[in-house]
Amino acid sequence: MHTKVRTLGRTGPTQVCYVWLMILAATVILFGGTAYGQQNLSGQQDLSEISKELTNPVSNVWSMFTEFDLFFSDGNIKKTGGSKVGGRMIFQPVLPIPLYGEGPHQWKLITRPTIPEVFSQPVPKGFNDFANLGGLGDTQLPLLVSPPTGNWLLGLGPTLLLPTATRTEFGRQQVGAGPALIVGYKAKDWIGGVFPQYTWRVAGWNGKDKPDASYLSLLYFFAYSLPDAWQIGFNPTINYDAKATSGNRWNVPVGLFVSKMTKVGKMPVKYVLSIEYSVASQYAFGQRAQVKLSIVPVIPSLVKKAIFGGS
């Protein structure tokens, strides 16, 4: 069965996609001839080390994380045919800012806004009746302070919900805030941890039409490094909505990824292919599976010295 998808013009999601592609192209042009940091990227060992740092959510590596998702949704509201198919892009620039100290003794502010752009998403209009819509979603902005902790990973701070959605179906029309935490451990060949964020509504102009935000997003990750800058592992995100009806609160995916670090010119670029399946999903209608392709170019840090000095 073919899923009917609305054709999008040059405005809306397609236009935004062009903007993201221009951003990535500009990144290659501006930084493609600049080596990462002060290292000589002549061998696979250098690329392997950078790949490990990209997997570390509290590293000091700047990157332009861009993920393309093909996702499949199903539920009790849809009784006939196969799963509904949708597509989106997640743009997440990772911009750690040095606060105090140097090297392994440095304190950092980890900023990594998550900006979703939906190309086509099936939205229920009624029983077995769907519309395919596109647009921007709400932005999630965690701001975590990471102290020097050796092989342990630690980051703590607030996370903010910004109402940037261009459609009511893709956002809450609310400003939100809550705590965010990163806890993990890294060894020579592997790294693992969890990154939970909880968000509550603090303001908004559509609070009477939608329930107040009260939801959890929990990334759990593990990666094992292989020779020649390859990695395998998993990095799904569990979602829980406390204000959803019973049976529609949890989405719990499991999955696997394989990644390869390479170079475009002199710029390191990481490619990650992931497959996920939700062992628990929304009863009425929710995501059941997805395929993710991530392209992660590394750029030089634009803030090289610690803001508050230190040695």
Number of C-alpha atoms within 10 A of each C-alpha: 7 8 13 12 16 13 11 14 9 10 11 16 22 18 13 17 18 13 12 16 13 12 13 18 13 12 17 20 13 11 19 21 12 16 17 22 14 8 8 11 17 10 10 15 13 17 24 22 15 22 26 22 16 22 19 21 23 25 18 22 21 24 24 20 22 22 19 20 19 18 21 20 21 22 18 13 17 19 11 8 11 13 19 25 21 23 19 22 22 19 20 21 19 24 21 25 22 24 20 18 18 16 10 11 14 19 23 24 22 23 19 22 21 20 21 23 27 24 26 21 25 24 18 16 10 10 10 13 11 16 15 18 20 26 22 23 23 23 20 21 19 24 20 23 22 24 20 18 14 11 13 15 22 22 23 19 17 17 23 23 25 20 20 19 19 17 15 14 15 21 18 26 26 22 20 22 22 19 17 23 21 22 17 20 17 18 10 10 13 17 22 21 20 20 19 17 23 22 23 19 20 14 14 14 11 13 14 8 9 14 14 22 24 17 19 21 17 19 17 19 20 22 23 18 20 14 9 15 21 21 24 18 18 21 22 21 19 19 20 19 17 16 14 15 11 11 12 19 18 22 22 19 21 17 16 17 20 16 22 19 24 20 15 12 14 17 21 24 24 23 19 18 17 20 21 21 20 19 12 18 25 23 17 15 18 21 22 22 21 20 17 18 18 19 18 24 26 28 24 16 17 10 13 11 15 17 13 10 12 13 9
